[in-house]
Amino acid sequence: MQLRRIVVCVMSAGILASAACTHPATSVDTASAARAAPVQPPKMLPGPPPRFTSPGRMDAIIEVLVKADGSPDMTTLRITGSVSGNAWSDLRSWIAQSLFTPARQNGIAVAAMMKMELRSQ
């Protein structure tokens, strides 16, 4: 009987707490409002194309986090798809040397993932 009272009290407290959190009268703080704003994705600035040391066909998808300062975070670089020869290291060097415009949210530069496709014959 004592255990039942404890369980009922704990469940009641949980239900009341969740109702208070979802009540429409609660205010939304500005930080969560900022997170809800759309993010304009980062863009690669015009520059030299990648130079490949070995010829070959490529159909690759490149993903990298562009930091708020516009530099690529090379620890997040992901290259998937069909990449032949030394093209993987050539692509890595090209991304590391590339310049980017960072993503923007509410006019403020933020870090965001950039995804691009590269195809060659």
N, C-alpha and C positions, 0 to 999 in steps of 0.2 A: 504494500500500500504506500509506504514512504517513497519507494522508487518511482511509483506511478506519479505521485505529486511532483517530484523533481523533474521527471520527463515532461509533464504537462507544463510546468513553469518555464522550462528551457524552451520548449516549442512555442509557447505563447510569446516569450520575449523575442524569439527569432522572427515570428510572424509580424509583430509590431515594428521591429527594427526594419524589416524589409519594406513594410508599408510606408514608413516614414521616409525612406530613401527614394521611393518611387512616386511620392505624392507630387502632383503638378505644382503645388505652391512653393516647392523648394527652389531656391535660386540656383542659376547656373553660373559657375565662376568663369572668369574671363579666360583662364588657361584652357578649360575644356572647350570653350567657344572657339579659341584660336586653333585647337587641334581639328575642329570640324571644318575649317575653311579649306577649300580646294588647294592642292599643291600644283603649281606650274612646274613641269618636269625640267631637269637639267638638259642643256644642249651642248653639243660639241662645237667648238669654234672652228672655222675653216683653217685648215693647215695642210701640211704635206700628207699624201696618202701613205699607207703602210708600205714598207719596202720588204719584199720577200727574198730571202737568200736562196730558196729552192723553188722551182716552178711546181705548180700543182693546182688541182681543183680544190675549191673550198666552199662550204656552205655552213657558216658558223653563226651562232648567236652569242653575243658578248654582253655580259652584265657586270656592272661595277658601281659601287657607291661613290657618288660625287659629293665631296664634303662641302660645307657651307662656304669655304674659301675658294671653291672651284677646282680643287685638286682631286685626282682620283685616289681612292683608298685601295691600293693594290692588294691588300690582304683579303678583299672581298671579290676580287676579279674571278669571274667564272666564264669559261669559254666552252660551249657545247656544240655538238654537230660534227660535221665531217671536216677535219682539218688535216692536211697531209704534210709530210716532211717536217721541216723546222718552222712551219708557219705559226705554231702555237707560241714559240718564244718571240718570233717577229711581231705577232699581234700584241703580246705582253709589252714589248719595248715601245711599240707605237702608242698604246694606251697610256703608258707611264709618262710619255713625252707630250701628250696631247693637252690642250687647254679646253676648259669647260666653263660655261656659264652655270652657276649653281641653280638649283631649284629655288622657287620662291613661294612663300606662303604669307599672305597678308602683306606683301611687299618686302618681306624679310628673307634673306638668304638662309636656306636650310639644307641639310644633307638629305639626299634621296637617291634611289637606285636609277641607273640609266640602262636601258636595254636597246641594243641595235643588232641588225642583221647584216652580214657581209657575205656576198656571193661572188665567185669568180669562175671563169671558164678555163 
